[in-house]
Amino acid sequence: MKAFLVAVAAALVLAAAASFLLAENQRFAYQAFATSGARVSDPGTNLVGPRWTGDIKEPGKAGHKAEAGS
């Protein structure tokens, strides 16, 4: 019976220590992946350009023709 109680106590101590260590090393995604190339909150004009209106024209009416190999 004494070995069982020691095992339960050891499991509780190990669980508490693991919980503490994991909580100390945890960071939010915006902190962990904060680089100059990753803009999460404000994409600015890096995706479509400053003159993007959201108006999509049909390919035939914009004057563009599909060329072979493009």
VENVENRA-V220124 format. One record per backbone hydrogen bond with DSSP energy under -1.0 kcal/mol. NH is the residue of the N-H (numbers start at 0). CO is the residue of the C=O. E is the energy in kcal/mol with one decimal. If there is no record, write none. Layout:
NH;CO;E + NH;CO;E
This chain:
4;0;-2.0 + 5;1;-2.0 + 6;2;-2.3 + 7;3;-2.3 + 8;4;-2.3 + 9;5;-2.6 + 10;6;-2.3 + 11;7;-2.1 + 12;8;-2.3 + 13;9;-2.6 + 14;10;-2.3 + 15;11;-2.2 + 16;12;-2.4 + 17;13;-2.5 + 18;14;-2.2 + 19;15;-2.2 + 20;16;-2.5 + 21;17;-2.5 + 22;18;-1.9 + 23;19;-1.8 + 24;20;-1.4 + 31;27;-2.4 + 32;28;-2.3 + 34;32;-1.1 + 45;42;-1.3 + 51;48;-1.1 + 61;57;-1.0 + 69;66;-1.5
